Amino acid sequence: MSQRDSGYARQERDLYETPEWATEALLPHLSKYRKDSAWEPAAGSGKMARVLEQHFERVYRWDISDENRDGGIVADFLLFDEEPDGYQAIITNPPYELATEFCVQAMRLTESRGGMVAMLLRTDFDHAKSRTHLFRDCPAFSKKLVLMKRICWFVEDNGKPKASPSFNHAWYIWDWRHEGAPTLAYGP
Ligand SMILES: C[S@@+](CC[C@H](N)C(=O)[O-])C[C@H]1O[C@@H](n2cnc3c(N)ncnc32)[C@H](O)[C@@H]1O
């Protein structure tokens, strides 16, 4: 079943906000990385960026939409074509339909400075033969962090899920300084 027919109304431009616990699960896996700044290039309302500020001193927010942008810059991440200034880490929950493009672009923008990328994606995202360049054949792919709880993207005002979540997710981490095989870890 696709996310379109899973009982959730499709959100305009994929504004699925990541619940705090799912970003908090990543924090222990960031301890080896520099703390000065990170780039959240599809920040939406900033829900993920605010949790990342527990590790990074500054989290720069971008989003293509000017709604709910939490003070960030309105820009298309996929069209950005310069060397980033000062960013060592790019971390986001990309729009579902553009997830591969976001991974490729984030990898491109971090390679020359030996940076890292973390993306929250479906747990079978690394299965596709069309993505071996990002996983099996990518020396920078360093860790898959499996979330054992399912993410509920939409909740009622009383905190109850609007529908039962149908998909499992994982954090995928790439590190241009990584050596050796990727590791597997389990979160909440
Ligand atoms: C799945 S939401 C994630 C929001 C936020 N990262 C979070 O986890 O709470 C995806 C976001 O990507 C934005 N977006 C879609 N295409 C984009 C693009 N090409 N460049 C930048 N942002 C984009 C959407 O506007 C939306 O806010």
The ligand as a Gaussian input file, in Angstrom:
#p B3LYP/6-31G(d) Opt

LIG

0 1
 C        8.280000      15.340000       4.740000
 S        8.279000      17.112000       5.003000
 C        9.522000      17.216000       6.228000
 C        9.424000      18.390000       7.151000
 C       10.504000      18.394000       8.242000
 N       11.811000      18.012000       7.712000
 C       10.131000      17.430000       9.345000
 O       10.653000      16.333000       9.357000
 O        9.313000      17.797000      10.209000
 C        9.081000      17.586000       3.501000
 C        9.289000      19.085000       3.287000
 O       10.030000      19.232000       2.080000
 C        9.675000      20.451000       1.463000
 N       10.159000      20.380000       0.082000
 C        9.620000      19.690000      -0.954000
 N       10.394000      19.827000      -2.041000
 C       11.449000      20.608000      -1.680000
 C       12.600000      21.106000      -2.371000
 N       12.831000      20.798000      -3.644000
 N       13.480000      21.883000      -1.678000
 C       13.259000      22.194000      -0.374000
 N       12.182000      21.756000       0.321000
 C       11.297000      20.963000      -0.322000
 C        8.166000      20.509000       1.655000
 O        7.697000      21.843000       1.522000
 C        8.027000      19.925000       3.089000
 O        8.025000      20.966000       4.052000

